[in-house]
Amino acid sequence: MSVWIVLVAAVLAVAAALAVLLPRWNTRRLQQRFGPEYDRTVRAHGGRTREAEHELAGRLRQVRQLALTRLPQRRAEEVGNRLTALQELFVDDPARSLEEAVTLLEGTLDEIGVPAGDRISLLSVDHAALVPGYRTARQVLERSRSQRVGTEELRTALLAVRDLCLEVVRSGGDEKGRTAPTGNSTPAVRRSGPRPASR
C-alpha cells in the first residue's frame, strides 16, 4: 500500500509541476517568437496575458494553415529591382515612393498567398522584428496623404517597407523559412537606403 501512496504522490507532484511550468514555457515561447508584438498584444488586451496569448496562438494556427507559395526567381528579382527604383524615386518624390512601396508589398503578399484583412497580425508570426516598423510606415503613409510629413520620417518608413518586402520575398512559402521569426533580411538592393531629398 505504501508503494502506491508514493507513486500517487509522485504523479501528483509531476502534474503540479507541469501545471506551473507549461504555461511559463508557452509564455516564453510566444515572447521569443513575437518579440515586441507580444507586449503590444498584452497591452491591447488590457494586460490580460491569457487572452493575449490566446490571440497570438490563434495567429500561429492561422499562418500554419496557409498554403503560401514562393515567388519565382525572376519575379523575386523584379521586386528587388522595383524597390531599387523606388529608392531612387525617393529623391524626387518621397511620399510617392513610399506609397508605391506599400503597394508593391501588398501585391507581393497577394502573390505569395497571404490573405487580405489583418495582414499585419499574420506577418507578425514570421516577421515580428519588422512588423513594428511597417505598422509605423503605414501610419506615416496615411498622414502623408493629408499633411506634409518630414523627409527623414518618410525615409525611415520607406526603409521599413523595403526590409519587410525583401524578407517576405526571401522567406516566401518555404516551410523552413516559416519555422522561426526572422529579423534580418537578405536584401537584393543596396542597404544604404534612399538619400533624403534636399528641399
Solvent accessible surface area in square Angstrom, and as a share of the most:
residue,aa,sasa,rsa
1,M,179,0.80
2,S,77,0.50
3,V,100,0.58
4,W,170,0.60
5,I,109,0.55
6,V,98,0.57
7,L,88,0.44
8,V,82,0.47
9,A,55,0.43
10,A,49,0.38
11,V,98,0.57
12,L,115,0.57
13,A,62,0.48
14,V,89,0.51
15,A,52,0.41
16,A,59,0.46
17,A,45,0.35
18,L,85,0.42
19,A,70,0.54
20,V,74,0.43
21,L,97,0.48
22,L,101,0.50
23,P,75,0.47
24,R,143,0.52
25,W,143,0.50
26,N,41,0.21
27,T,34,0.20
28,R,128,0.47
29,R,74,0.27
30,L,0,0.00
31,Q,81,0.36
32,Q,133,0.59
33,R,29,0.11
34,F,0,0.00
35,G,32,0.30
36,P,81,0.51
37,E,1,0.01
38,Y,11,0.04
39,D,74,0.39
40,R,97,0.35
41,T,2,0.01
42,V,24,0.14
43,R,166,0.61
44,A,79,0.61
45,H,43,0.19
46,G,60,0.57
47,G,48,0.46
48,R,130,0.48
49,T,58,0.34
50,R,207,0.76
51,E,76,0.34
52,A,0,0.00
53,E,21,0.09
54,H,129,0.57
55,E,60,0.27
56,L,0,0.00
57,A,23,0.18
58,G,23,0.22
59,R,17,0.06
60,L,4,0.02
61,R,121,0.44
62,Q,87,0.39
63,V,7,0.04
64,R,149,0.54
65,Q,148,0.66
66,L,35,0.17
67,A,94,0.73
68,L,28,0.14
69,T,77,0.45
70,R,117,0.43
71,L,12,0.06
72,P,91,0.57
73,Q,128,0.57
74,R,188,0.69
75,R,69,0.25
76,A,19,0.15
77,E,90,0.40
78,E,80,0.36
79,V,1,0.00
80,G,2,0.02
81,N,103,0.53
82,R,99,0.36
83,L,2,0.01
84,T,37,0.22
85,A,40,0.31
86,L,1,0.00
87,Q,2,0.01
88,E,98,0.44
89,L,39,0.19
90,F,0,0.00
91,V,48,0.28
92,D,106,0.55
93,D,50,0.26
94,P,8,0.05
95,A,38,0.30
96,R,125,0.46
97,S,0,0.00
98,L,0,0.00
99,E,61,0.27
100,E,41,0.18
101,A,0,0.00
102,V,8,0.04
103,T,91,0.53
104,L,24,0.12
105,L,0,0.00
106,E,44,0.20
107,G,28,0.27
108,T,0,0.00
109,L,0,0.00
110,D,86,0.45
111,E,78,0.35
112,I,3,0.02
113,G,35,0.33
114,V,11,0.06
115,P,51,0.32
116,A,86,0.67
117,G,69,0.66
118,D,97,0.50
119,R,20,0.07
120,I,35,0.18
121,S,16,0.11
122,L,14,0.07
123,L,6,0.03
124,S,0,0.00
125,V,2,0.01
126,D,7,0.04
127,H,13,0.06
128,A,3,0.02
129,A,61,0.48
130,L,27,0.14
131,V,0,0.00
132,P,48,0.30
133,G,30,0.29
134,Y,2,0.01
135,R,35,0.13
136,T,74,0.43
137,A,0,0.00
138,R,77,0.28
139,Q,103,0.46
140,V,2,0.01
141,L,2,0.01
142,E,91,0.41
143,R,87,0.32
144,S,23,0.15
145,R,130,0.47
146,S,97,0.63
147,Q,101,0.45
148,R,198,0.72
149,V,13,0.08
150,G,45,0.44
151,T,30,0.17
152,E,97,0.43
153,E,69,0.31
154,L,10,0.05
155,R,53,0.19
156,T,81,0.47
157,A,5,0.04
158,L,1,0.01
159,L,30,0.15
160,A,19,0.15
161,V,0,0.00
162,R,6,0.02
163,D,25,0.13
164,L,0,0.00
165,C,0,0.00
166,L,7,0.03
167,E,0,0.00
168,V,5,0.03
169,V,17,0.10
170,R,80,0.29
171,S,4,0.02
172,G,4,0.04
173,G,19,0.18
174,D,51,0.26
175,E,105,0.47
176,K,172,0.73
177,G,15,0.14
178,R,26,0.09
179,T,87,0.50
180,A,51,0.40
181,P,48,0.30
182,T,36,0.21
183,G,32,0.31
184,N,132,0.67
185,S,18,0.12
186,T,91,0.53
187,P,45,0.28
188,A,75,0.58
189,V,13,0.08
190,R,93,0.34
191,R,126,0.46
192,S,80,0.52
193,G,4,0.04
194,P,2,0.01
195,R,157,0.57
196,P,76,0.48
197,A,12,0.09
198,S,116,0.75
199,R,171,0.62
